[in-house]
Amino acid sequence: MLRRPLIFSLICIALLPLKFTAGQGTAGESAKYEYRELIDLPTAGILEKGFIGINANMMPAGVMIAQLEVGIFKNLSFGISFGGANVIGNGNVDWYKLPAVLLRVRVLNETTLVPAITIGFNSQGKGIYHSEISRYDIKSPGFYAGVSKNFAMLGFLALHATANYSLENKDGDNFVNFGVGLEKTIGSRVSLIIEYDFALNDNNGDFGSGKGYLNAGLRWSIGSGFTIELDFRDLLKNQQSETTSNGRALRIEYIQGIF
């Protein structure tokens, strides 16, 4: 029962070559690659054709999510992810019911006056999966559109906006949702990221209390294609779940060209 999830996670970790050279990841003024999410919200970023992106997201309650994404064509990438709760800890692991799928398509590239626009689908939520109502603590984006624009401002300032419709709607909260965020570079290798998820599809009181989700984080390019990120989640205490409210999370990402 546990072998397939464990094998998937171990493959993702094994594919991370530990090269701490002078290259860049997805943070700072010298970032070599586009980042595709802020913390939970997708952006208009895309993985380049011929590149593979691997990341591991570690959250409270022993939650761990591994994701593998490949830039298949120009402006199109596809990925899968899998995880569970209590992966790190004692007792049985609560694996997610199914792997999640991810698809991104860049429909408009950024110019001096026009923002980048990407549409996509992502069925991966965050936190514990509640099978009785078929949802995660933090719902997956589902179908989404992301808009991003970069500005030169003591380095770079990137502004982001997202609209999404999650398929996790058995709780009766099935509205279209919106989110906004920003990234501010701090030197050549570090970025500050802030996002606000209005959570219009998660405000009936069973999970979200109507405050929305305010998350912040620091992202650091530590090597060639290698980025580490420390996140501070749900700063407004929208949920009382141990996996979200005032939680801390760690994300490790690696990007490498393969064809």
BELQUIUR-V397818 format. One record per residue. N is the residue number from 1. RES is the residue in one letter. SS is DSSP state (a for helix, b for strand, c for the rest). Layout:
<<N,RES,SS> <N,RES,SS>>
This chain:
<<1,M,c> <2,L,c> <3,R,a> <4,R,a> <5,P,a> <6,L,a> <7,I,a> <8,F,a> <9,S,a> <10,L,a> <11,I,a> <12,C,a> <13,I,a> <14,A,a> <15,L,c> <16,L,c> <17,P,c> <18,L,c> <19,K,c> <20,F,c> <21,T,c> <22,A,c> <23,G,c> <24,Q,c> <25,G,c> <26,T,c> <27,A,c> <28,G,c> <29,E,c> <30,S,c> <31,A,c> <32,K,c> <33,Y,c> <34,E,c> <35,Y,c> <36,R,c> <37,E,b> <38,L,c> <39,I,c> <40,D,c> <41,L,c> <42,P,b> <43,T,c> <44,A,c> <45,G,c> <46,I,c> <47,L,c> <48,E,c> <49,K,c> <50,G,c> <51,F,b> <52,I,b> <53,G,b> <54,I,b> <55,N,b> <56,A,b> <57,N,b> <58,M,b> <59,M,b> <60,P,c> <61,A,c> <62,G,c> <63,V,b> <64,M,b> <65,I,b> <66,A,b> <67,Q,b> <68,L,b> <69,E,b> <70,V,b> <71,G,b> <72,I,b> <73,F,b> <74,K,c> <75,N,c> <76,L,b> <77,S,b> <78,F,b> <79,G,b> <80,I,b> <81,S,b> <82,F,b> <83,G,b> <84,G,b> <85,A,b> <86,N,c> <87,V,c> <88,I,c> <89,G,c> <90,N,c> <91,G,c> <92,N,c> <93,V,c> <94,D,b> <95,W,b> <96,Y,c> <97,K,c> <98,L,c> <99,P,c> <100,A,b> <101,V,b> <102,L,b> <103,L,b> <104,R,b> <105,V,b> <106,R,b> <107,V,b> <108,L,b> <109,N,c> <110,E,c> <111,T,c> <112,T,c> <113,L,c> <114,V,c> <115,P,c> <116,A,b> <117,I,b> <118,T,b> <119,I,b> <120,G,b> <121,F,b> <122,N,b> <123,S,c> <124,Q,c> <125,G,c> <126,K,b> <127,G,b> <128,I,b> <129,Y,b> <130,H,b> <131,S,c> <132,E,c> <133,I,c> <134,S,c> <135,R,b> <136,Y,b> <137,D,b> <138,I,b> <139,K,c> <140,S,c> <141,P,c> <142,G,b> <143,F,b> <144,Y,b> <145,A,b> <146,G,b> <147,V,b> <148,S,b> <149,K,b> <150,N,b> <151,F,b> <152,A,b> <153,M,c> <154,L,c> <155,G,c> <156,F,b> <157,L,b> <158,A,b> <159,L,b> <160,H,b> <161,A,b> <162,T,b> <163,A,b> <164,N,b> <165,Y,b> <166,S,c> <167,L,c> <168,E,c> <169,N,c> <170,K,c> <171,D,c> <172,G,c> <173,D,c> <174,N,c> <175,F,c> <176,V,c> <177,N,b> <178,F,b> <179,G,b> <180,V,b> <181,G,b> <182,L,b> <183,E,b> <184,K,b> <185,T,b> <186,I,b> <187,G,c> <188,S,c> <189,R,c> <190,V,b> <191,S,b> <192,L,b> <193,I,b> <194,I,b> <195,E,b> <196,Y,b> <197,D,b> <198,F,c> <199,A,c> <200,L,c> <201,N,c> <202,D,c> <203,N,c> <204,N,c> <205,G,c> <206,D,c> <207,F,c> <208,G,c> <209,S,c> <210,G,c> <211,K,c> <212,G,c> <213,Y,b> <214,L,b> <215,N,b> <216,A,b> <217,G,b> <218,L,b> <219,R,b> <220,W,b> <221,S,b> <222,I,b> <223,G,b> <224,S,c> <225,G,c> <226,F,b> <227,T,b> <228,I,b> <229,E,b> <230,L,b> <231,D,b> <232,F,b> <233,R,b> <234,D,c> <235,L,c> <236,L,c> <237,K,c> <238,N,c> <239,Q,c> <240,Q,c> <241,S,c> <242,E,c> <243,T,c> <244,T,c> <245,S,c> <246,N,c> <247,G,b> <248,R,b> <249,A,b> <250,L,b> <251,R,b> <252,I,b> <253,E,b> <254,Y,b> <255,I,b> <256,Q,b> <257,G,b> <258,I,c> <259,F,c>>
